[in-house]
Amino acid sequence: MPISFKNDVMPILLKYGKCHQGFGGYETLVKKIVAGKPDESPFYLRMTGTGGPIMPPTGMLTEDLLKPIRLWIEEGAKNN
């Protein structure tokens, strides 16, 4: 079953990305993503601490929280 932005990714961002509550949603986020390539996506690299200061600043998300985000990007980062 594909990862859903609305059901799988957005709830994580809303819960742990409190600094960006008004981040603009999918349209803004997708500008920081290389669809199909999480390891080239500035958004994902920041979340793993390999592309600048870690986000969220309170500490890296657990693997259980990062995995659906990574899979969503690998699947093409669709607005679904």
Steps between C-alpha positions, in 0.01 A plus 500: 500500500649838402589755764248784512608861549170583666473194725861398569734797450296808589407376851871457580581848370215657694598327824878543487545801271346751735737774380346475153129476577431747221753342264263521203419132466592272216575772243769656718644171625537341157738780395750353747463142377650310208222253421627143516828605663487559876881509522500799262204676662596798718189447715587139580869573547417762764276252678783247516759760601713447189405817312547778751358557845264223598130554478310503718741689725375301799676193360493248221181305448506129573546252216131409531409861420765552231417180312159607361648835394785327321264252331268782393791679331620173341146446365509839327387740775145510369229725638274212597 
